[in-house]
Amino acid sequence: MGSGAGERGWAERWPVLFPFLLSLFCWALSEQIRYRIPEEMPEGSVVGNLAKDLGLSVHELPTRQLRISLEKPYFTVSAKSGELLVSSRLDREQMCGKKSACTLEFEAVAENPLNFYHVSVDVEDINDHTPKFTQTSFDLQISESTKPGARFILGSAHDGDIGTNSLQSYQLNPNDHFSLVNKDKLDGSKYPELVLQTPLDREEQKSYRLTLTALDCGDPPLSSTAQIQVLVTDANDNPPVFSQELYKVGLPENVLPGTTVLQVMATDQDEGVNAQITFSFTEAGQITQFDLNANTGEITILNTLDFEEVKEYSIVLEARDGGGMIAQCTVEIEVQDINDNFPEVVFQSLPDLIMEDTKLGTHVALLKIRDKDSGHNGEVTCKLEGDVPFKILSSSMNTYKLVTDAVLDREQTTEYNVTITATDRGKPPLSSSSSFTLHIGDVNDNAPVFQQASYVVHVAENNPPGASIAQVSASDPDLGPNGRVSYSIVASDLEPRALASYVSVSAQSGVVFAQRAFDHEQLRAFELTLQARDQGSPALSANVSLRVLWATPGYLVTKVVAVDADSGHNAWLSYHVLQASEPGLFSLGLRTGEVRTARALGDRDAARQRLLVAVRDGGQPPLSATATLLLVFADSLQEALPDVSERQAPADPQAELQFYLVVALALISVLFLLAVILAVALRLRRSSSSTTWGCFQTNVCSKTESGVISSYSEGTLPYSYNLCVAHTGKTEFNFLKCNEQLSSEQDIHSDDSSGALFPLCKSSESTSHTISVSNHSVTGHFTNY
C-alpha cells in the first residue's frame, strides 16, 4: 500500500480537540490526532502527515525533533517530511485479539519547547484469516433407534478476524436425513448442531458422509470444510444424557493446578456395556489448561490460569456409552481477575538535563502507568515522593506529564532524584516505584562577588617596578564559562594616559602590579575601580574600589611626653615599649618619646593597635609611669572618630581597690575626729568653742596656681592632656603651653593645618588624647601611676 494508502481510501485521519480534558489537566493547549488504517499495511506506508496535523512546518522539524513514544515500534516519523510511517507489521489479531476495537495510542513528542500530543491509530480488520476446523474429519455414531429431532454437537471452526470478517455461519450439504442448526456460545462465537430429521435404518444404509462448511462474510468471503462420517449403530436404544446441557463456573485466576473445577454428570438407561459412559473433550488438542477424568467426568486445573491472557473458556464435552452412542454438553469457565499485577511506571520521554531558568509549568517528562489487571485492580494513581519542585498532571489514558512546580536554582541543588510511585485500588493495593535522576543545567544568573566591599592597600614608596602590591578576588557560583572570572581596571582618579604607567592587573588572578616606583612627594594616594566579569552570555560583572596609600618606615605617629619634678640625674627620663599588639610595627625613641612606624603598613596588619609605654627616671631606686596608646588606622579623621569615641579605657582593678580603701579610711578618720571634737566640746564648752569650730573654715585649703602639686614625691605624672595631630603632608607638631589652670571642659584649638592639641580633661590620675594622622588615625589613652 505504501504512500498511496491515503489515495486508495485506506487511511483516514482527523484532529479532535479535547478542551474539557485540557482545562482539567493541562495548562497549555494540546491536540489529539486520530488516524484510521487497515491492518497488514506494508512497512513504509504513510499513515498521515503528523507534522502538518500538529501545525509544524518542515523547516521546524530539525529543531523540534518530532518523534513518537510507543512501547513497540509500529510507527516512526520521517525526519524530512514529518509523515507518520508504518515501521513494522500490523497484525490486528496479534495486537488486539478478539477486541471489537483495536486502537494504538501513543504520544508525539516535540522538543524546543517540550510538548506532548496524544495520537490514536485505529487499526481496522481485513479479511485475512480463513475459518479453520480443528479437525478435517469427524466420526459420529448414531443408533438406528434414535428418534428424529435428536441433536448432536459438531466440531467448531475458528476465525481470527472480527465482525463480518469472522465466522458467521455453518452449512451442510443437502441430505434427507440430517439438517444443521447454528448455535451461539457465551463469547459470541458460533458452533454447529446436527439434527436428525428422519429415522435411520442400519439395514438400509450403514453410514453417511456429510460435508460441513464454515463461512465468514468478508469481501471476498472465505470458507473451509470438514468431513463428517455418520455411522449407524444397532440396538442401543438409550444414549447418554447429561444432567445439564450447559455448565457455568467462575474461577479466580490464582487457583492452583490440581484444583477441581466441576464434575459433569451423565446417565444411560441401558444396561451392561451400553450403560458404561466415558467422558472426553471434543477438541482435546486445543484444551491445555484443564484435565478431564474420563470415568468420573471431573474437570481439574492442569496449568495456571491468567486472566490477562484468557478471560473465559468454552469447552465441549462428550459422553459416550459402550454401544457408541454419544451426548454432548458445553462447559463455560469464566476466569475472575485478582490483584496479582503490580502497576508499572514507564517513561516515554525523559530528559537527562533541564535548565535552571525553566519556567513554571514546563513539561519535563512523559510517563504512562500500566496495570494488566482490570476493574478496580487496574485503576492506578501515581504521586511524587519527597520534596521536589515538580508535580504530576494527569492527561488521558493513564498518561501523566511531569511539569515544573517551583523555581529551580542549580547553585542550591544541582540534581534531583525523582521518584514516582504508582498504586492500584485493589485489595490489598499493590504499588511500585520508579526513580530517575534529573540534572539541573547552569545558566549565567549569578554575577561575580568580591570578597571585600572595598580594598585599601599601603605601599612603601620607592618600591621595585613590577612588584605585586595587592590582589582582589571575586567568586562566581556558576559553572564553566558562566563562572570563569576575569579582572580589569575600568576607572581611576589618575589621568587615563598615566594609569597604565602606574599599575596593571592580571586578568586571570586579580593581582595588581606596580609599573613604576612610587614617590610619596609626587603622589600620596590614588584610587582604582576594578571589575570582575564572567564569560557567560550575556556576561555579568561587579565593581570594587581599590585605594592605594603610601606608608614609609620612620613615619612619626605621635610623641609621648612625661614630666619629672626632680632635677639632675633623677629627672633624666627614658621611654620603653612594654607591650605591643604587633611587635616590630612601631619604634619608640629612648629619650624623645617619639612613636614612629618601624616598617611599612601591610594588608595583614590590624586596623587597631595597642602599645603599653613606660617612662623611667634615672634615680635610685628608679621611679616609673606607664601609658596605654590605642592606635586606629583610618583613611581620614572622620573615620577614626567613631572608633575613638566608642573605645573606653579599661578600668584598673588595683586603682579601684585603692580608692575604696582611701574612702573607708577617710570615713573612719572623720568619725574618729567627730568623736574627739564632741568630747572636747563637752569639756571646754564656751571657753574653747570658737577655737574648735574654727577648724572648719574654708581658708584652710589654698588654691594652687601651678599645674604640679607641690607635695609630689612619688614620680607620678599629675598632668592630664589630650593630643590630636592632623597630617596632610608633612609631619609637624605644635606644642602649646598652659600658663593658667584649665577647667575640665575647656578646649584649646590650633588653627595650624598641620596639627592641633586638644586638652579635653584634667585629672591627677589618668589622661586620654586623640591623634589623627592623614590616612591613619591614632588614639592614645594614658594612665599614669
PyMOL commands that set and color helices and strands:
alter all, ss='L'
color gray80, all
select helices_A, chain A and resi 2-4+19-25+50-53+58-64+92-96+163-165+272-275+284-286+375-378+480-483+496-502+568-571+637-646+653-684+686-696+698-700
alter helices_A, ss='H'
color red, helices_A
select strands_A, chain A and resi 12-16+32-38+46-49+67-69+75-77+83-86+103-110+115-124+132-133+137-143+151-153+157-158+167-172+178-184+190-196+207-216+223-233+241-242+246-252+260-263+266-267+278-281+290-292+298-301+312-320+326-336+344-349+353-355+363-370+380-385+390-394+399-404+415-424+431-441+449-450+454-459+468-471+474-475+485-492+503-505+511-514+525-534+541-550+556-559+574-580+586-588+594-597+608-616+624-632+766-773+776-783
alter strands_A, ss='S'
color yellow, strands_A
deselect
rebuild
show_as cartoon
